[in-house]
Amino acid sequence: MRVNGSFIDVDTGDGIMQAWMTTPPSGSGPGIVLLPEIFGLNEFMRDMAARLAEEGYVCLVPDLFWRLEPGVALAADEIARAQALRARFDVTRGVTDVAATVAALRAQPAHLGKLAAVGFCLGGLLAPLVAARGELDCAVSYYGTGLDEHRDTLASIGCPMVFHLGDEDAKVPAATREMLERESAVHPHLHTFVYPGCGHAFANPARPTHDKPAAMMAYSRTMALLREVMGPIYDLSALWDSHTEYEFATRDVDATMATMVAEPYVNHIPTMTGGVGHDHLKRFYKYHFVNSNPPDTRLIPVSRTVGADRLVDEMVFCFTHTCEVPWMLPGIAPTNRYVEIPLVAIVNFRGNKLYHEHIYWDQASVLVQIGLLDPAGLPVAGIETAKKLVDETLPSNELMGATWAASAGKPL
């Protein structure tokens, strides 16, 4: 289900400010006030509001520049205009406007339970300032600018809070990062994460400083805080079990797709097979995966780790190569050989739906087992990799040969 939004009016006490609201597919949930960068209520903010609604939150994004110029929604290259607006922005009034947004969200019938603020850049400054007023259950700040001017206020934050900072962000001085790290070391409810090699706005895909790995890590840490403090809590393990049941047992493509968000993706890392988006992925599932696995395919669970927004499944994947397996062995005719390999699935969720899967295995081991790769003289192994996964007493370091033998008897 795609999430749509609409504007509502927020009474600030001295005027009406508009705010963009999104609601989760369930129709209700905890609340998040999403605070924009200096570019205003643009596409990035609307996309983020929709994403947080998918996670189960009622989201409200205020038009922060309404007192200067209502309806600001700038593109990432309109930097001069955005900076001019920021220079005229009254932070004190901005804090009161955010407080009014918090009150407006609490009054929404769709809002149930607790409420947080998540802010970027200018919003990353306002989020902790509002948190210091005691009006939030938790807060998140992405590379807030001007934090060094409000050290005394930041010291009074009483709710759980996360700060995300890039270590090459010229707009957030090193002294500010160090100050936040010191505060986090003293106050266990505060957490500061610094991302190596990242500049300002690393979480915004439209900015040239965007760093996708750091943005993904920061988002997962944000979700960990929100889930812990506010919920909603979903049974990710049960959701994943249902998904794999439809994939491998009932082999029902429509049911498989129904467990996923509107635009999911899957990437089998060794072979780069899968799909991005609903139609692409459904085509892959229908014609190249769900109905293309050998009849004796089975998954043997080894371990499972469940986090706030993702699950890591470690398993042994077993099959006899009696048919082409396009996602694992594309273009390879059946060899009728039996295969066992360790396989790891890293599964990301949005709310109670799967968003993406990253699937890893040792392709060299597969090729050895079906006879397409001669392991002689190569640092690869066949079915032994799967056997040792479940029996740690089997020999180690045999591929090292003389190198391993040379260390025998040396002092430890």
N, C-alpha and C positions, 0 to 999 in steps of 0.2 A: 504494500500500500504506500503510495507516494503521499508525502505530507505537504499540505498547502497552508498558507498563512493569510492573515487579514489584519488590518489596522484597527486599533481601539484607541479611545481617547483617555488620557491620563490627566487628572486635575492636579496641577502642581501647587495650587493655592493662590497663584497669581497669573494663571493662564492655563490653556489646554495644550498639552504636548501629545503628539501621536506616538504610538509604539506598535511594533509589528509582533503579532502573537501567533505561535504555532502550538498545536496540541497533539499529544501522542495518539496513535491509532486506537488505544483503549478509551480515549475520551477524557482522561483525567490522570493526574500524577503529581509528584512533587514539582516545585517551581524553580526556574532558573531565570534570573535577570541577566541577559547577555549584553555586554557593554562594548560598543564598537571602537575601532581604531579612529584615527583622525579623518578617515575617508567616509565616515558616517554609515548610514544604513544601506550599504551596498550589497552586491551579489554575494560576497564572501560571508557577510553577516546573515543574510537570508538562508544561504546554504547551511551555515552552522546552526541556525535556529531549527531548520528542518532536520538536521542530523541529530540534534539533542532531543527533538520531539520523537524521533525513531527510537531513541534510547529510553523513552518513557517519561520525559519531562515536559511540563507546560512551560513554554519559553516566551519571554517578553523582551523585545529589543527597543529601547527608547531612542527617539530622534534627538540625540544629545545637543545638536547645534540649533535647536528650534528657536532659541532666543535670538540667534544671529541670522539664521537663514533656514527656514523650515524645509524639510524634505531633502537634506543633503545625502547624496548617494554617489560618491565619486569613484572613478576608475583608479586603478593603482598608479597610472602615470600622471594623474592630476595632483602631483605632489605640492606644487607651489600654492595652489588654491587651498589644499588641505592644511598646509602649514600656516597660511594666513588665518584660517578659521581657528586653528589651535592657539595662535598668538592672542586672539581676542577672546578666547574662551575663559569664562570665570569658573575656576575649579570649585569654589565654595558653593556657588549656585548649582553647579553640576552635581555636587554631592546631594543637595536637597532634591534635585530633580530625580536622581536615582532612588533616593529614599521614597519619593512619591511613586515611582515605578514599582518598588517593592510592595508598597501598600496596595497599589492597584492590582498587582498580581495576586496578593493574598485574598483580595475580594472577588477574584474570578471563581465562578462555580466549578470550573475544571481543575482548579488548584486544590490538591489534597496533601496534607502533611507539611514537610519542611521546605525551606527555600534557600537558594544559594545565589551568588553572583559569580559570573565568569567574565573577565574583561581582557581586552587586547590593547596594547599600546596606551592611548589615553584611557581606555576602559580598564587597562591593567593598573592604572593609578587609582581610578575611582573605586574599583572593587575593594581593595584593602581599606580605603578611607571610609567606605560605608560599613565594612565589617567592623571597623573600630567603634562604630556607633552602637554596636550590639544588636543590629537588626537582622543579622543573617545567621543561618545554621552552619554555613561553611562558605569558603570563597576561593577563587582561583585567579591568579594574575599572570598573564603572559606579557613579558618584557615591558612592564609598566614604566613610563617615562615620568621623571620628576619625583620619584620616590624618595630621593635623598633630601628633598625639601620638607618631608613630613615624617622624619624619624621618630619624633615624640608621639605622633598619632599612631604610627605603626606598632609602637611598643604596647599600645593598649588593646590590640586585637585579641579577643578572647576565644574566638571560634577556630576550628581547624581551618588551615589555609595552606595553599600550595603556590609557590612562585616559580615560574619557568623563565630562565634567562639564558641568553647566548653569551659565550665567553668572548666573542668578538663584536659585541653590540656597542657601537660607539655612542648610542643614545642612552645607554645605561652604564654609567661609569663603573670601573672595577671596584671603587670604594663602596658603591651601593651594593654590588654583588657580595662583597665581603661582609658588609654590615648585615645583610639578610642571612648569610650563612652563619654568622655569629648568633643572631637572634634565634635561628632554627636549632642551633646546638644547645641553646639554653632552654628554649620553650618547645616541648615535644609536640605541641599542637601545630607548630609551624614547620613547613618543609620547603627547602629551596633546592631546586635542581638546575644545574648549569650544564649546557650542552656544548661540547667542544666544537670549535670551528664554525659556530653559528652566529650570524649577525642579527640585526633587528628584523622583526616580522618573519622569522623563520617558519612560522606555522601557516602563513598565508600563501596558497598556491599561486596567486596572481602576482606576488612580489618576486623580484629577481633574487632575493636572499632566501627564498623558500628552500628548506631542507627537509625532504620527505621523511627520512628515517627519524630525525629528531622530532618532527611534528607528530609522527605515529607514536613515538615513545611518550611524548608529553601528553598526548590525548589519552593514552592508556592510564597514565598516572592521574590525570584529571578524573577519569571515570572511576578509578579506584577510590578516590576521595569521595566523590558524589555518591557512589554505591554504599560505601561504608557509613556515611553520615545520614543519607536521606533515602537510600533504596532508589527505585524498586529492585528487589533481588530476584533474579531469574535462575531457574535450574538449568544451567548451561550443559551440564552432563546429560540430563534427560533429553534436551533439545538435540544434542549431537547424536545420541543413541537413536532417536527417531529418524534423523536424517540418514544415517548409515543403514538403518533397517530398510528404508525405502530404496536406497541405492543398491544394496547387495542381496537382500533377502526377497522382498516383494518386487523389486525392480520396477518401481512405479515412478516414471519421470515427473508427472504432474505433482505427485505427492512430495517428491524430492524438492522441486522448485518452490512448493508452498511453504517449506521450512525456511526459505531464504528471503532477504529483503527484495525490494522491487528491482534493483540493479546490482546484483551480486557479482563476484568474480571468483574463479578458481585457477590456481597455477600449480601444475605439477612441475616442480623446479627442474629435475634432471632432463626432462624432455620438452619443457615449455608448452605442454598441452593444457587445455582447459578452455576458459571463455571469460569474456568481460562484458557485463551487461546481460539482461534477461534473455534476449533472443539468441545471442551468441552462445551463451552458456547452455540454454535449453537444447539448441542444435547439437552441441557437443555431448551433452548427457544422453540425448535420445538416439543419436546415430553412432557415437564413438565411445561411450562409457557404460552406461547402465545396462544396456543389452549386449555388451561386447565382452564381458568378463567370462572366463571359463566357468562351466557349471560347478566345479568343485572349489571355487574361490572361497576362502575363509579368512577371517581376521582373528588373531589370537591376542587379546589385550595383555599388555605388560605393565604399563603404568599410565596414570592420568593426573594431570595437574590443572586445576581450575583457578583462574584469576577473575578479576573484576569484569573484563570484557573479552577474554579469550581463554581457550582451552588448548592444552598440549597433550596429544594422545600418542603414546608409544606402543607399537604393536608389532607382531610378526604377520606378514602378509604372505599367504600361501595359495598356490594355484598350479595346475598342470597346463602347460602351454599347448592346449588342444585347438585353439583358434587364435586368430590375430588379436592382439590386445593393443588397440590403436593408441591409447593414452600412455602406455608404458613401453611398448615395443612396436612403434608405428612402422608399417611396411615389412615386418618380419613374418614370414610364413610359419605356421605352427611347427614346432619341433617335437611335440609330445613329451617334453621333459618336465619334471617336477621342479618347482622353484619355491624357496622360502627366503624372505628377506626382511630385515628390520625396516620398519617404515614409521615415519613421524609425521603427524598432522598437526599443524598450528592453525587453529580455527578462531576467527574473529567474529564477534556478535554485535549487533545493534539491537538493543532491547531483547526481545524474545525471538529474534530471527538471526540466521547466519548471514554474515556480510561477506566474508571471504575465507578461503582456505589456501594455505601454503603447504604443499605435500612434498616431503623429502624421502629419498631412498638412495641406496648405492647402486647406480646403474651398472657399474663394472661387475658387481656381484651377480646381477641378473644375467648379464651377457656371458659370464663364466658358466653359469648353471645351465644355460640353453645351448652351450657349445659354440658360441660365436666369438669368444675371446679366450685365447690360450693363456692361462695364468703363469706359465713358466717364465721365470725371470722378471715378472712384474709384481709390484706391491699390491696385489689384489687377491681376494679370496672368494670362494663360492658360498655354498650353504653353511659353511662354518661360521659366517658372521651372524646368522640367525641362531645357530645352536649356542654360540657363546653368549649371546644376549640373555638367554634364559638359564645358562649354566656357567657361572663365572669361574668354576673350577677347571674348565677346559683350558688348554695351553694358551699363554700369551706370548707375543713377540716372536712367533715363529717366522714371520715374514722378514724379520730383521736378520735372521741367519747368523753369519759370523760376527756381525756388529754386536749382536746381543751376547753371543758366546764370549766375546772379548772382554766383557765387563765382569765375567764370573770371577769371584774371589777378590775383586778389588775392594778397598776399604769403603765402608758406608758412612 
